[in-house]
Amino acid sequence: MRIGISNFPTSYSIRATELGRALEERGFESLWVVEHTHIPASRETPYPLGGELPSIYWEAYEPITYLAQAAAVTEKLQVGTGVLLAAQHHPIALAKRIASLDSLTNGRVLLGVGGGWLGEEMRNHGFDFKDRWAILREHVLAMKQCWTQKNAEFHGRYVNFDPVWVEPKSARAGGPPVLIGATSSFAMKRIAEYADGWYPILMPDFDAKLAELKGHMAQRGRPMSSLDITVLTQPMDQKQLESLRDKGVNRVVMSLPTVGRDEALKVLDNYAPVVAWARNV
């Protein structure tokens, strides 16, 4: 079992270099950060969790830049996006950015991707909410071509390019693992088709969704052992972690509030018993 931390990093929270060092010193396996390129000043889409949208959604740093700083002062810490809204980026440019970070970190990048929930944000990027997953699929498949092929090309409905050279290649064979952060029945099919893992928020119907995913994997002849199953959750005790481990979860990512250095370090220290247990499993 591996233990990671998820964070909305801002200019007033713990710095990337400080957080990276603190996580590695305390035995955490990974750091995951969120993405929103922007938040439209006027929107009709409600905040999914209800109430007012927290300001951290538009104040958070661009994730690749932030993770590069954390990775630069660490040696083993995995750095992940949780999640990157991949449909909002050109796939060739994004493939190069991700592969560059993976090469510079000697293969420590984990790419969590999602379709997003904010329709107005997507319209500002030139596409409709209903098309987000179809676009994301082609962007992921196109990036995989860029990561693995010298003469990379892709021909789809939303992405179309003849052979191109995109360097550097990622350090990790096949490119960084792509984990889909979604929980719908459609998401289970998408994971089985083209993803390397699942990155859900732990929800009451997790067991049912996991069974659904297993069914789709079996239909495609893919073993569940080939998937990285990572769960985002609130702090958990050993018994809860053991239960998830027995279900095939290999990483638990717990939330770190958007707070300054001193308070952030206190939170991380409170997680120490869980991290110690996970390292000895």
Summary of the structure (lengths in Angstrom):
residues: 281
radius of gyration: 18.3
end to end distance: 6.7
largest distance: 52.1
contacts: 905
relative contact order: 0.16
helix: 43%
strand: 17%
